[in-house]
Amino acid sequence: MRILMAWLLLTPAMAVPAWAAPDSAIQQPVGPHAAVVTHLKGRFNGQKIRYTATVEGSDVADPSGQTRIVSFAYTRDGVKDTTRRPVTFLFNGGPIVASAWVHLGGLGPYRVAIPDQVGADPATFRIVENEYSPLDVTDLVFVDPASTGWSRVAAGTRPDAYYSVKADAQQFVAFIKAWLAAHGRADSPVYVFGESYGTNRAAEIAGQVADAPATFHLAGVFLYGQAVNIIEYAQRPANIVSYAVSLPTLAAIAWYHGHVDHGGKTQEVFLDEARSFARTEYLPALFQGNGLPAAEQQRIAARLEQFSGIPAAWYLAHTLRITKEEFRLELLKDRGLLLGRSDARYVAPVGPKGRADDPSNVLPATVAKLFETYRRETLHLNWPEPYLTGSPVAELEDWDWSGSKTPFGDWPYAQRITKLMAVNPSLRVVVANGWYDTSTTVGAAELLVAQAGWDPARTRLRFYDGGHMGYSVAATARAIGEDIREWVK
């Protein structure tokens, strides 16, 4: 996951960033361990199946260098025709972190069960068999990029050779091709599931496959917690679109915390009204700026209060704008509480300096901790080297964003998927978000699909209960599993 907790994501490289010595752990090679194979059985979507878990390293060469990528693969046993059996490659964001969150957080054959009661003691979180995992219909391969997990660059290749969108995606394209060849799956339909920055990676992977269509058959792309159009929801003061696309998320959060009048409406109706208002009234009002008549400013401010729970006086004093970060502080200010960034259902007391750690950090932190238990007790995986969950890319400036020092340039990620859609007329895309995620928002996802020019018949939007790790909610884990089943079929 890791939406960079305050920073995010994005784009290809022209110049490699200046080299700075990374954490020593990523420079230490992981031993040439033999593959660890575990035979398991479970129930998925009501089906009892036997499957094999394989943790192995793959030596991969690509234009940027050589890497040894360690992946966690779950393959169904007894499949007679593997050419028809899909393989889904899954990864988190960062840029570049391990895949532990999509792996154990919600989509693998085991998941961390988190009580529905938000704020429950993390000590009550437990590892359970994941009946919602789509392993019944697709094999699953969780991939850690070099310098994360147990994946490393080879001797003679610098870790920062992969600190760019282009090189990072090249590494994944090369790995997927190598994995398919090694396992006799070159003819299998391939799907990729990326979360957060992983959605930018997935888009660039699609573009690179379109540039070389014979690479492998990429049949689908699933963008969860999408950041493909980050420039539109990065809230620079003059970017009026970002305020409009963020309003549905603010409305969902205000509804959840009881800071708006439901007026006898269902949540679905309320949020539909917020989305319509954002498009048809709020954005045009922001466009008029100082030219908006005073009476209309007051009307728009009053409507914003109805949807977001933030007083109209705030909006009138702040040119009808509130950033998502300001909203996190202001909504429950009267109770001295700060909203979570990646999941605003979570709250914590505001510190003496007016801020606090992200209250929703409890989710990724606990999953990472339990991953250690899972890999030892379930997969019998006891390699001595540390499994690195964090990103070695400590600062935005360490990543090459197509020659830029910031992720907020207008890199055309969506066009990379557009190109593959033209090459592959059967490509299917899912764009999905959690309602309570203030980092990647549902409005930005809707804007992406509206503006990308993708074939509507092959594109689906899905919104789920929960935040950036929406699969932490049992009902959402079930819904994502069902959506993946539909996607790969």
C-alpha positions in Angstrom: 0.0 0.0 0.0 1.8 3.0 1.2 0.4 6.0 -0.5 3.4 7.5 1.0 1.3 8.6 3.9 1.6 12.1 2.8 3.2 11.8 -0.6 2.3 9.5 -3.3 3.4 8.3 -6.5 4.4 8.7 -10.1 6.1 8.8 -13.5 8.9 7.6 -15.9 12.5 8.5 -16.0 14.9 10.4 -18.2 17.6 11.2 -15.8 18.6 8.9 -12.9 18.4 10.8 -9.6 21.7 11.6 -7.8 22.9 8.5 -5.9 22.6 8.6 -2.2 23.6 5.6 -0.1 20.4 3.7 0.8 19.7 1.8 4.0 22.4 -0.9 4.3 19.8 -3.7 4.4 19.0 -3.3 0.7 22.7 -3.6 -0.1 23.0 -6.9 1.7 22.2 -9.8 -0.7 19.6 -12.4 0.2 21.0 -15.9 0.1 20.3 -18.1 -3.0 17.5 -19.9 -1.2 15.8 -22.8 -2.8 12.1 -22.3 -3.4 9.9 -23.0 -0.4 6.8 -25.0 -1.5 3.8 -25.6 0.8 0.8 -27.6 -0.2 -2.5 -26.3 1.3 -6.2 -26.5 1.0 -9.0 -24.0 1.6 -12.5 -22.9 0.8 -12.9 -20.0 -1.7 -16.2 -18.7 -2.9 -17.8 -21.8 -1.4 -15.4 -24.2 -3.3 -13.0 -26.5 -1.5 -9.7 -26.5 -3.4 -6.2 -27.7 -3.0 -3.4 -25.2 -4.0 0.3 -24.8 -3.8 2.2 -21.9 -2.3 5.6 -21.2 -3.8 8.0 -18.6 -2.6 11.0 -18.3 -4.9 13.5 -16.0 -6.4 13.6 -15.2 -10.1 16.7 -13.8 -11.7 15.5 -11.1 -14.1 17.3 -8.9 -16.6 15.9 -5.8 -18.2 17.2 -2.6 -19.8 18.1 -1.1 -16.4 20.1 -4.0 -15.0 19.6 -7.3 -13.2 17.5 -8.1 -10.2 16.4 -11.1 -8.2 12.7 -10.8 -7.5 11.2 -12.9 -4.8 7.5 -13.6 -5.2 4.7 -15.4 -3.4 2.7 -17.5 -5.8 -0.5 -19.4 -5.1 -1.6 -21.8 -7.8 -4.6 -24.1 -7.9 -3.8 -27.8 -8.1 -5.3 -30.2 -10.6 -5.8 -27.6 -13.4 -5.9 -29.6 -16.7 -5.6 -26.7 -19.1 -3.4 -24.0 -17.7 -3.6 -22.0 -21.0 -7.1 -21.0 -19.9 -6.3 -20.5 -16.2 -5.7 -16.7 -15.5 -2.7 -15.5 -13.5 -3.0 -12.3 -11.6 0.1 -10.4 -10.5 -0.5 -8.1 -7.5 1.6 -5.4 -5.9 1.4 -2.4 -3.6 2.6 1.2 -4.1 5.3 3.3 -2.6 6.9 4.0 -4.9 8.3 0.6 -4.3 7.2 -1.2 -1.1 6.6 -4.9 -0.5 3.3 -6.5 -1.4 2.4 -7.6 2.2 -0.7 -5.5 2.4 -2.6 -6.7 -0.7 -1.2 -10.1 0.1 -2.2 -10.7 3.7 -4.3 -7.6 4.1 -7.1 -8.9 1.9 -6.5 -10.9 -1.3 -4.3 -13.8 -0.5 -5.6 -17.2 0.7 -5.2 -15.9 4.2 -6.1 -12.5 5.5 -5.9 -10.4 8.6 -9.4 -10.3 10.1 -10.0 -6.9 11.6 -13.1 -6.3 13.8 -15.8 -4.2 12.2 -15.6 -2.0 15.3 -13.3 0.8 14.2 -10.6 1.5 16.8 -10.6 -2.1 18.1 -7.4 -3.1 19.9 -4.9 -4.3 17.3 -4.1 -7.2 19.6 -7.5 -8.6 18.5 -6.5 -8.7 14.8 -5.9 -12.3 13.7 -4.9 -14.3 10.7 -7.7 -16.4 9.2 -8.4 -18.4 6.1 -9.6 -15.9 3.4 -12.8 -17.3 1.9 -13.1 -14.2 -0.2 -9.8 -14.7 -2.0 -10.4 -15.2 -5.8 -8.0 -18.2 -5.9 -10.8 -20.4 -7.1 -10.8 -18.5 -10.5 -7.2 -17.2 -10.8 -3.8 -18.0 -9.6 -2.2 -15.2 -7.6 1.4 -14.0 -7.6 2.4 -11.3 -5.1 5.4 -9.4 -6.3 8.0 -7.4 -4.3 10.1 -5.0 -6.4 13.9 -4.9 -5.9 15.0 -3.4 -2.6 11.8 -4.5 -0.8 10.8 -7.8 0.8 13.6 -10.2 -0.1 14.0 -8.8 -3.6 17.3 -7.2 -4.4 19.3 -5.8 -7.3 22.1 -8.0 -8.6 25.8 -7.3 -7.9 26.9 -4.5 -10.2 23.4 -2.9 -10.4 22.7 0.1 -8.2 19.3 0.1 -6.4 18.5 3.5 -7.7 18.6 2.2 -11.2 15.0 1.3 -10.6 14.0 4.6 -8.9 11.8 5.7 -11.8 8.4 4.8 -13.2 9.8 3.5 -16.5 12.5 1.3 -15.0 10.3 0.1 -12.2 7.7 -1.0 -14.7 10.3 -2.6 -16.9 11.4 -4.7 -13.9 7.8 -6.0 -13.5 7.3 -6.6 -17.2 10.5 -8.6 -17.3 9.6 -10.5 -14.1 6.1 -11.4 -15.3 7.5 -12.7 -18.6 10.2 -14.7 -16.8 7.7 -16.2 -14.3 5.3 -17.3 -17.0 8.1 -18.9 -19.0 9.5 -20.7 -15.9 6.1 -22.1 -15.0 4.9 -23.1 -18.4 2.3 -20.4 -18.4 3.3 -18.3 -21.4 -0.2 -18.7 -23.0 -2.1 -18.0 -19.8 -4.2 -14.8 -19.7 -2.4 -12.2 -17.4 -4.0 -9.7 -15.1 -2.3 -7.1 -13.0 -3.7 -5.6 -9.8 -2.0 -2.5 -8.5 -2.8 -0.5 -5.4 -1.9 3.2 -4.8 1.4 4.0 -6.7 0.9 0.4 -8.0 -1.9 1.8 -10.2 0.7 4.1 -11.9 3.0 1.1 -12.3 0.1 -0.9 -13.7 -0.6 1.8 -16.3 3.0 1.9 -17.3 3.1 -1.9 -17.5 0.1 -1.7 -19.8 1.9 0.9 -22.0 5.1 -1.2 -22.2 3.1 -4.3 -23.2 1.4 -2.2 -25.9 4.8 -1.1 -27.1 5.7 -4.8 -27.5 2.5 -6.7 -27.9 4.1 -10.1 -28.0 5.5 -9.7 -24.4 2.5 -11.6 -22.9 -1.3 -11.5 -23.1 -2.3 -8.8 -20.6 -6.0 -9.3 -20.4 -6.9 -6.9 -17.6 -5.8 -4.1 -15.3 -7.3 -3.5 -11.8 -6.5 0.0 -10.4 -7.3 0.0 -6.6 -6.8 3.3 -4.8 -6.0 4.8 -8.1 -3.4 7.6 -8.5 -3.3 7.6 -12.3 -4.6 11.2 -12.4 -2.9 12.5 -9.3 -2.4 15.9 -10.8 -6.2 16.4 -10.6 -6.5 15.7 -6.9 -3.2 17.2 -5.7 -4.7 20.2 -3.9 -2.7 23.2 -5.1 -4.7 26.3 -4.5 -5.4 27.1 -8.1 -6.4 23.5 -9.0 -10.1 24.0 -8.7 -10.9 20.6 -10.1 -9.3 18.9 -7.1 -11.8 20.6 -4.7 -14.8 19.5 -6.7 -13.6 15.9 -7.1 -12.8 15.6 -3.4 -16.3 16.7 -2.2 -18.0 13.3 -2.5 -15.3 11.8 -0.2 -15.8 14.7 2.3 -19.5 14.0 2.2 -19.0 10.3 2.9 -16.8 11.0 5.8 -19.1 13.6 7.3 -22.0 11.2 6.9 -20.0 8.4 8.6 -19.2 10.7 11.6 -22.7 12.1 11.9 -21.8 15.6 11.1 -24.4 16.2 8.4 -28.2 16.1 8.5 -29.3 12.9 6.7 -32.7 14.5 6.0 -34.3 11.1 5.8 -32.1 10.1 2.8 -30.1 7.0 2.4 -26.3 7.3 2.2 -26.4 6.4 -1.5 -28.9 9.2 -2.3 -26.9 11.7 -0.2 -23.7 10.9 -1.9 -25.2 11.0 -5.4 -26.5 14.5 -4.6 -23.0 15.5 -3.4 -21.5 14.2 -6.7 -24.1 16.0 -8.8 -23.6 19.3 -6.9 -19.8 19.1 -7.2 -20.1 18.7 -11.0 -22.9 21.0 -11.9 -22.7 23.8 -9.3 -19.6 23.7 -7.2 -17.0 23.5 -10.0 -18.7 26.3 -12.0 -18.7 28.4 -8.9 -15.0 27.9 -8.3 -14.4 28.7 -12.0 -16.0 32.1 -11.6 -13.8 32.9 -8.6 -14.0 36.6 -7.6 -16.7 37.1 -10.2 -19.2 34.9 -8.3 -21.9 37.2 -6.9 -22.0 37.5 -3.1 -25.5 35.9 -2.8 -24.3 32.9 -4.9 -21.2 32.6 -2.7 -23.4 32.3 0.3 -25.7 29.8 -1.3 -22.8 27.6 -2.4 -21.2 27.9 1.0 -24.4 26.8 2.7 -24.7 23.8 0.4 -21.1 22.8 1.1 -21.9 22.9 4.8 -24.8 20.6 4.2 -22.6 18.1 2.4 -19.3 18.3 4.3 -20.3 19.4 7.8 -17.8 22.3 7.6 -19.5 25.6 8.5 -20.5 27.9 5.7 -18.5 30.6 7.4 -15.3 28.6 6.8 -16.0 28.4 3.1 -16.8 32.1 2.8 -13.5 32.9 4.6 -11.5 30.5 2.4 -12.7 31.2 -1.2 -15.1 28.2 -1.0 -12.3 25.7 -0.5 -11.1 23.3 2.1 -8.2 21.0 1.5 -8.5 17.3 2.5 -5.7 17.9 5.1 -7.6 20.9 6.5 -10.8 18.8 6.6 -9.0 16.1 8.6 -8.3 18.6 11.3 -11.5 20.7 11.1 -14.4 18.2 11.0 -14.0 16.8 14.5 -12.1 19.8 15.9 -14.8 20.4 18.5 -13.9 17.0 20.0 -10.1 17.5 19.6 -9.9 14.6 17.1 -8.0 14.2 13.9 -9.3 12.0 11.0 -7.2 9.3 9.5 -5.6 10.1 6.1 -5.8 6.7 4.4 -9.0 5.8 6.3 -11.0 8.7 7.8 -13.2 6.3 9.9 -10.2 6.2 12.3 -9.6 9.1 14.6 -7.1 10.1 17.3 -6.6 13.0 19.7 -4.8 16.0 18.1 -1.3 16.6 19.5 -0.1 19.8 21.1 1.2 21.1 17.8 -2.2 20.6 16.1 -1.3 17.3 14.4 -0.9 13.6 15.2 0.2 10.5 13.5 -2.2 9.2 10.9 -4.8 7.3 13.1 -5.4 4.8 10.3 -1.7 3.7 10.3 -2.8 1.0 12.7 -4.0 -1.0 9.7 -0.8 -1.3 7.6 1.4 -1.5 10.7 -0.5 -4.5 12.2 -0.7 -6.3 8.8 3.1 -5.9 8.4 3.6 -7.3 11.9 1.4 -10.3 11.3 3.0 -11.0 8.0 6.0 -12.2 9.9 3.9 -14.7 11.8 2.1 -15.8 8.6 5.3 -16.5 6.6 6.8 -18.5 9.4 3.8 -20.5 10.7 1.8 -21.0 7.5 4.4 -20.9 4.7 7.2 -22.4 6.9 9.4 -19.7 5.5 12.3 -19.0 7.9 14.9 -17.2 5.8 17.3 -15.4 8.1 17.4 -12.1 6.2 14.9 -9.4 7.2 11.8 -9.0 5.1 11.8 -5.3 4.2 8.3 -3.8 4.1 9.2 -0.1 3.9 10.3 1.9 0.9 14.0 2.8 0.4 12.8 5.9 -1.5 12.7 8.2 1.5 12.2 11.5 -0.4 10.3 12.4 -3.5 13.4 13.8 -5.0 15.0 10.3 -4.9 12.5 9.2 -7.6 12.6 10.2 -11.2 9.2 11.5 -12.2 9.9 11.7 -16.0 12.8 14.1 -15.3 10.8 16.0 -12.7 11.5 16.3 -8.9 7.9 16.1 -8.0 5.1 13.5 -8.7 2.6 16.2 -9.6 3.6 16.6 -13.2 1.1 15.7 -15.9 2.5 12.4 -16.9 -0.1 10.7 -19.2 -0.5 7.4 -17.3 -4.1 7.0 -18.6 -2.9 7.1 -22.2 -0.7 4.1 -21.6 -3.8 2.1 -20.9 -5.6 3.7 -23.8 -2.8 2.5 -26.1 -3.2 -1.1 -24.9 -6.9 -0.9 -25.3 -6.4 -0.1 -28.9 -3.9 -3.0 -29.3 -5.9 -5.5 -27.3 -9.7 -5.1 -27.9 -10.5 -7.5 -25.1 -8.6 -5.6 -22.4 -10.8 -5.0 -19.3 -10.1 -2.3 -16.7 -11.5 -1.9 -13.2 -11.0 1.4 -11.3 -11.9 1.1 -7.6 -11.6 3.2 -4.4 -12.6 3.2 -0.8 -15.1 5.9 0.2 -13.2 7.1 3.3 -9.8 7.4 1.7 -8.7 11.1 1.6 -5.5 10.3 -0.4 -7.0 8.7 -3.4 -10.6 9.7 -3.8 -13.7 8.4 -5.4 -14.3 11.6 -7.3 -10.8 11.5 -8.8 -11.6 7.9 -9.9 -14.8 9.1 -11.6 -12.9 11.9 -13.3 -10.2 9.5 -14.6 -12.8 7.3 -16.2 -14.7 10.2 -17.6 -11.6 11.8 -19.2 -9.4 8.9 -20.1 -11.3 8.0 -23.3 -11.4 4.3 -22.4 -14.1 2.1 -23.9 -17.0 2.3 -21.4 -18.0 -1.3 -22.2 -14.6 -2.5 -21.0 -14.2 -0.2 -18.0 -15.9 -0.5 -14.6 -15.9 1.8 -11.6 -16.3 0.3 -8.1 -16.5 2.0 -4.7 -16.2 0.2 -1.4 -16.8 0.6 2.3 -13.5 1.5 3.9 -10.4 3.5 3.0 -7.1 3.0 1.3 -7.0 -0.6 2.6 -10.7 -1.1 2.1 -10.2 -4.9 2.0 -9.6 -4.6 5.8 -13.4 -4.5 6.0 -14.8 -8.0 5.6 -17.7 -7.0 3.4 -15.3 -5.1 1.1 -12.9 -8.0 0.9 -15.8 -10.1 -0.2 -16.9 -7.5 -2.8 -13.4 -7.1 -4.2 -13.1 -10.9 -4.5 -16.4 -11.0 -6.4 -15.4 -8.2 -8.7 -12.1 -9.9 -9.5 -14.0 -13.1 -10.3 -16.2 -11.1 -12.8 -13.2 -9.3 -14.1 -11.1 -12.4 -15.0 -14.1 -14.3 -16.4 
